[in-house]
Amino acid sequence: MKQSQLFSKTKKEAPSDEVAKNAQLLIQGGYIYKNMAGAYSFLPLGLRVIEKINTIIREEMNGIGGQEMHMPSLQDPALWKTSDRWSDENVDVWFKSELKAGGEVGLAWTHEEVITDLMRQYVSSYKDLPFFAYQIQTKFRNEMRAKSGIMRTREFAMKDLYSFCATQEQHDEFYEACAQAYARIFDRIGIGEVTYKTFASGGAFTKFSHEFQTLAEAGEDIVYVDQEKGIAVNEEVLEEADLSELGVTKDDLEKRKSIEVGNIFSLGTKFSEAIGLMYKDEEGNDQPVIMGSYGIGPARAMGTVVDLLSDDKGIVWPESVAPFTVHLIGLNGDDSEIKDWADGIYSALQKRGVETLYDDRDARPGQKFADSDLLGMPYRVVVSKKMKEEGKFEVVARATGDVSYMTEDELYSKFAV
């Protein structure tokens, strides 16, 4: 991508109406655009990041047997009434509307009911189980106050996976496999070291559910962490009996702010019994399917990366989710020989499959370097008259600031795909 062709542009100042660092930097860098409170557009650079995150999520979900599908956002009230989750008294985040043909319709805030009803068509025997289906799909939640930039919005994408099992043993095995896959996802997007599988109340279905909480001063949640044991708990399980079962005491725990980046829940048979998702066991008896749900918000993960890894100059993307690996900076644009050389390097990197953003703009070096720091690509490669005379390229690692000088062959070798 040539930077001169991007329709989005960087801004000199962060937007004054945004408090969250992630929104400030992403808007300033031209990654996202705020359409209104709780609703953002993901512009070309931002969409590339989201798709990188989605690819990592897909790879890990597919790796544990997940099958991707896509369900509608429009919801039939009758289905939700069977689980007693249609009324505003029980669920206060619904967006609801009137159909011109008559009757109400809702916009999905989650999909347990929908997928449970759908699976009635495909499950009849224990031989059909277990299976695991997921989607990355738009959700709508009528939050009283949208806040924290892209972390808590009224319209957002979610990866929601649902497990369907015949036995508790099948369910427990997949639940743990999904927890491990989540840990790999957060490692791969660059926040694994400070993300904890956090014990939370399991409600009526199990002793514990689990959240994945990333320690961050920008967080809106509070967790209690034993970093030595790698254990975190939230406030609702901060009872001595629970802590004893987990092998920690209150004195072991440090109170920290955090961002919830994922969660996994055992649902038991609540939805299968309400909606009639049954299977016949080996004796021919009808049994309700045991279910679980597992959520990750890709945009929330993106915002968490920005909040955690940015510095006073701008965003610092890990290579795994950066929109481009290399930010190629062409200087001395008024020198046709240098410009042709920079164009040639860009073409050569492209042919080698290196994802490259090429700053070919007619702008001052200071502006180009400041924009490069703000945008946060992992490596900046500088092409200039001085460098050409020395037969080298200046290569700067964004995360560390380390500078090295490479020949053309060394450059291609470093970024070989």
C-alpha positions in Angstrom: 0.0 0.0 0.0 1.3 3.4 -0.9 0.6 5.9 1.9 -0.3 8.6 -0.6 -3.3 6.5 -1.8 -4.7 5.9 1.7 -7.9 7.9 2.0 -7.4 8.1 5.8 -4.9 10.5 7.1 -3.1 10.9 10.4 -4.1 13.8 12.7 -1.7 16.1 14.5 -3.7 15.8 17.7 -5.7 13.1 19.4 -9.5 13.7 19.5 -10.5 15.7 22.5 -13.8 13.9 23.0 -12.1 10.5 23.6 -10.7 9.5 27.0 -9.5 6.0 26.2 -6.0 5.8 24.9 -7.0 3.1 22.4 -9.6 5.3 20.7 -7.3 8.4 20.8 -4.4 6.7 19.1 -6.5 4.7 16.6 -8.5 7.7 15.5 -5.4 9.9 15.4 -3.6 7.3 13.2 -6.6 6.8 10.9 -7.3 3.2 11.9 -10.9 3.9 13.0 -13.5 6.6 12.7 -16.1 7.4 15.4 -19.5 7.5 13.8 -21.3 8.1 17.0 -21.1 7.0 20.7 -20.6 3.2 20.7 -20.2 2.8 16.9 -17.0 2.9 15.0 -15.9 2.4 11.4 -12.8 0.3 10.9 -10.8 2.0 8.1 -8.4 0.1 5.8 -5.5 0.0 8.3 -7.8 -0.9 11.2 -9.6 -3.6 9.3 -6.2 -5.2 8.4 -5.5 -5.5 12.2 -9.0 -6.9 12.9 -8.6 -9.5 10.1 -5.2 -10.5 11.5 -6.8 -11.1 14.9 -9.7 -12.9 13.4 -7.3 -15.2 11.5 -5.5 -16.1 14.7 -8.8 -16.8 16.4 -10.0 -18.9 13.5 -6.8 -21.0 13.4 -7.1 -21.8 17.1 -10.8 -22.5 17.0 -10.4 -24.7 14.0 -7.5 -26.4 15.7 -9.7 -27.7 18.5 -12.5 -28.9 16.2 -14.6 -25.7 15.8 -16.7 -25.4 12.6 -17.3 -21.8 11.5 -20.8 -20.7 10.5 -22.8 -17.4 10.5 -26.2 -16.7 12.2 -28.5 -13.7 11.7 -28.7 -10.7 13.8 -32.5 -10.3 13.5 -34.2 -12.3 16.3 -37.7 -13.8 16.7 -39.0 -12.9 20.2 -40.8 -16.2 20.4 -37.6 -18.1 20.6 -36.1 -15.9 23.3 -39.3 -16.1 25.4 -38.8 -19.8 25.8 -35.6 -19.1 27.8 -37.1 -16.1 29.5 -34.5 -13.7 28.1 -36.8 -11.5 25.9 -38.2 -9.2 28.6 -36.4 -6.0 29.3 -36.7 -6.7 33.0 -34.5 -9.8 32.6 -32.2 -8.5 29.9 -31.7 -4.8 29.7 -29.4 -4.5 26.7 -31.9 -5.4 23.9 -32.3 -3.3 20.8 -35.8 -3.9 19.7 -37.9 -2.6 16.7 -41.3 -3.0 15.1 -41.7 -4.8 11.8 -43.7 -3.1 9.1 -45.6 -6.4 8.7 -46.4 -6.3 12.4 -44.8 -7.7 15.5 -41.5 -7.1 17.2 -37.9 -8.1 16.2 -34.7 -7.8 18.2 -31.0 -7.4 17.3 -28.9 -10.3 18.8 -26.7 -9.5 21.8 -25.7 -13.2 21.9 -26.8 -16.4 20.2 -27.4 -19.3 22.6 -31.0 -19.6 21.9 -30.6 -19.3 18.1 -27.9 -22.0 17.8 -29.7 -24.3 20.2 -32.9 -24.1 18.1 -30.9 -24.6 14.9 -29.1 -27.7 16.2 -32.4 -29.4 16.9 -32.4 -30.2 13.1 -29.0 -31.9 13.3 -28.8 -33.8 16.6 -30.8 -36.9 17.3 -28.3 -39.4 18.7 -25.3 -39.6 21.0 -23.4 -40.4 17.8 -24.0 -36.9 16.6 -22.1 -35.5 19.6 -19.8 -33.8 20.5 -19.5 -30.9 18.1 -18.5 -27.3 18.3 -19.7 -24.4 16.1 -18.6 -20.8 16.1 -19.0 -17.5 14.3 -17.4 -14.1 14.1 -20.5 -12.0 13.9 -21.9 -8.5 14.8 -23.6 -8.1 18.1 -25.7 -5.2 19.4 -26.0 -4.2 23.0 -28.0 -1.2 24.2 -25.5 -0.1 26.8 -26.5 2.9 28.9 -23.0 4.3 28.4 -20.6 3.4 25.7 -17.1 3.9 27.0 -13.4 2.9 26.8 -13.2 3.5 23.1 -13.6 0.3 21.1 -13.6 -1.8 24.3 -17.3 -1.2 25.2 -19.5 -0.3 22.2 -23.1 -0.8 21.2 -22.3 -2.6 18.0 -19.3 -4.9 17.8 -18.0 -8.2 16.4 -17.7 -11.2 18.6 -16.3 -14.7 18.2 -18.9 -16.8 19.9 -18.4 -20.6 20.0 -20.9 -23.1 21.4 -20.1 -26.6 22.4 -22.6 -29.5 22.4 -21.8 -32.6 24.3 -23.5 -35.9 25.4 -21.5 -36.3 28.6 -20.0 -34.1 31.3 -16.6 -35.7 30.5 -16.9 -34.6 26.8 -17.8 -31.1 27.9 -15.0 -30.8 30.5 -12.4 -32.0 27.9 -13.5 -29.4 25.4 -13.8 -26.7 28.0 -10.1 -27.2 28.9 -9.0 -27.4 25.3 -10.8 -24.1 24.6 -9.1 -22.5 27.6 -5.7 -23.5 26.3 -6.6 -22.2 22.8 -7.5 -18.9 24.3 -4.1 -18.7 26.1 -2.5 -19.3 22.7 -4.6 -16.6 21.0 -3.6 -14.0 23.6 0.1 -15.1 23.4 0.0 -14.7 19.6 -1.5 -11.3 19.6 1.1 -10.1 22.1 -0.7 -9.8 25.5 -0.3 -13.3 26.8 2.2 -12.5 29.5 -0.2 -10.3 31.4 -3.4 -12.1 30.6 -4.8 -14.5 33.3 -7.3 -17.2 33.3 -9.5 -15.7 36.0 -11.9 -17.7 38.2 -15.4 -16.3 38.3 -18.7 -17.7 39.6 -20.2 -20.5 37.5 -23.7 -19.7 38.6 -26.1 -22.7 38.7 -24.2 -24.9 36.3 -20.7 -25.3 37.7 -18.5 -24.2 40.5 -16.5 -21.8 38.4 -16.6 -20.1 35.0 -13.5 -18.3 33.6 -12.7 -14.9 32.3 -9.5 -14.0 30.6 -8.4 -10.7 32.2 -5.4 -8.6 30.9 -3.8 -6.5 33.6 -3.9 -2.9 32.5 -4.3 0.5 34.3 -6.9 1.4 31.6 -9.0 -1.6 32.7 -12.5 -1.2 34.0 -12.5 -4.5 35.9 -10.8 -5.4 39.2 -9.1 -8.8 39.7 -7.0 -10.3 42.5 -3.8 -11.9 41.2 -1.2 -14.3 42.5 1.4 -13.8 39.9 3.7 -16.5 41.3 1.0 -19.2 40.9 -0.5 -17.6 37.8 -3.9 -17.4 39.4 -6.4 -14.6 39.3 -9.9 -14.4 40.8 -12.6 -11.8 40.5 -14.5 -10.2 43.4 -17.4 -12.6 43.3 -15.3 -15.6 44.2 -13.1 -13.8 46.8 -14.5 -16.0 49.6 -12.2 -18.0 51.8 -13.8 -21.3 50.8 -13.3 -20.6 47.1 -9.7 -19.4 47.7 -8.9 -22.5 49.7 -10.1 -24.7 46.9 -7.8 -22.7 44.5 -4.9 -23.0 46.9 -4.4 -19.3 47.6 -5.2 -16.9 50.5 -6.2 -13.2 50.4 -2.7 -12.3 51.5 -1.3 -13.9 48.4 -3.4 -11.7 46.1 -2.7 -8.3 44.6 -5.6 -6.1 43.6 -5.2 -5.0 40.0 -7.2 -3.2 37.3 -7.8 -5.4 34.2 -9.6 -5.7 30.8 -11.7 -8.7 30.1 -10.7 -10.0 26.7 -12.5 -13.4 26.7 -14.7 -15.7 28.7 -15.8 -19.3 28.8 -19.0 -20.6 30.5 -20.5 -24.0 31.2 -24.2 -23.7 30.3 -25.3 -27.1 31.5 -28.7 -28.1 30.0 -30.5 -24.7 30.6 -31.0 -23.9 26.9 -31.3 -27.4 25.6 -34.1 -28.2 28.1 -35.9 -24.9 27.4 -35.7 -25.2 23.6 -35.9 -29.0 23.3 -32.4 -29.9 22.1 -32.4 -33.6 23.0 -30.5 -36.7 21.9 -31.0 -40.4 22.4 -28.4 -42.2 24.5 -27.1 -45.7 24.0 -30.2 -47.1 25.8 -32.5 -45.1 23.6 -33.5 -42.6 26.3 -33.9 -38.9 25.6 -31.3 -36.7 27.2 -30.7 -32.9 27.1 -27.5 -31.8 25.4 -24.8 -30.3 27.6 -23.7 -26.9 26.3 -21.0 -24.3 26.8 -20.3 -20.9 25.4 -17.0 -19.2 24.7 -16.5 -15.6 23.7 -13.8 -13.2 22.4 -14.2 -9.7 21.1 -11.7 -9.0 18.3 -12.0 -5.2 18.6 -11.7 -5.4 22.4 -8.5 -7.5 21.9 -7.3 -4.8 19.4 -8.0 -2.0 21.8 -6.2 -3.9 24.6 -3.1 -4.3 22.5 -3.1 -0.6 21.8 -3.6 0.4 25.5 -0.9 -2.0 26.7 1.8 -1.7 24.1 1.7 2.0 23.0 4.2 4.5 24.1 4.4 8.3 24.2 5.0 8.4 20.4 2.1 6.2 19.3 1.1 2.6 18.7 3.5 -0.4 18.9 2.0 -3.3 17.0 3.3 -6.9 17.5 4.2 -8.4 14.1 1.4 -10.9 14.4 -1.4 -8.3 14.1 0.4 -5.3 12.6 -1.4 -4.1 9.4 2.0 -4.1 7.7 5.4 -5.5 8.7 7.5 -2.8 7.2 7.0 1.0 7.0 9.2 2.0 4.1 10.0 5.7 4.3 11.2 7.4 1.2 13.2 10.7 1.8 14.6 13.2 -0.7 11.5 13.0 -2.8 12.6 15.8 -5.0 15.5 13.7 -6.2 14.1 11.5 -9.0 17.0 9.0 -8.8 16.3 8.4 -5.0 12.6 8.2 -5.6 13.1 5.6 -8.4 15.3 3.6 -6.0 12.7 3.7 -3.2 10.0 2.7 -5.7 12.1 -0.2 -6.7 12.7 -1.4 -3.2 8.9 -1.2 -2.6 8.3 -3.3 -5.7 10.9 -5.8 -4.6 9.5 -6.2 -1.1 6.0 -6.6 -2.6 7.2 -9.4 -4.9 8.8 -11.2 -2.0 5.5 -11.1 -0.1 6.6 -8.6 2.5 3.6 -6.6 3.8 4.8 -3.0 3.2 3.3 0.4 3.7 5.3 2.8 1.5 5.4 6.5 2.6 5.8 8.0 -0.9 4.2 11.3 0.2 5.7 14.7 -0.6 6.1 15.5 3.1 8.9 16.6 5.5 11.1 13.9 7.0 10.0 15.0 10.5 6.4 14.4 9.6 7.1 11.1 8.0 9.0 9.8 11.1 6.3 11.1 13.5 3.6 9.4 11.5 5.6 6.2 11.4 5.9 6.2 15.2 2.2 6.9 15.5 1.2 4.2 13.1 3.4 1.7 14.9 4.5 -0.8 12.2 7.1 -3.2 13.6 10.0 -2.0 11.4 10.8 1.3 9.7 13.1 1.1 6.7 14.5 4.4 5.5 15.5 5.1 1.9 17.5 8.3 1.5 20.3 9.9 -0.5 22.7 9.4 2.3 21.8 5.8 2.7 22.2 5.2 -1.0 25.6 6.7 -1.0 26.6 4.2 1.8 24.8 1.3 0.1 22.8 0.7 3.2 19.3 1.0 4.6 18.4 2.3 8.1 16.2 -0.3 9.8 14.5 0.7 13.1 12.6 -1.7 15.3 9.5 0.1 16.6 9.2 -1.8 19.9 12.8 -1.4 21.0 14.1 1.6 19.0 17.1 -0.6 17.9 18.8 0.7 14.8 20.7 -1.4 12.3 22.1 -0.7 8.8 21.6 -3.4 6.1 22.6 -3.9 2.5 19.8 -4.7 0.0 20.4 -8.4 0.2 20.4 -8.3 4.0 17.2 -6.4 4.0 15.5 -9.0 1.8 16.9 -11.8 3.9 15.6 -10.3 7.1 12.1 -10.0 5.8 12.0 -13.2 3.8 8.5 -14.7 4.0 
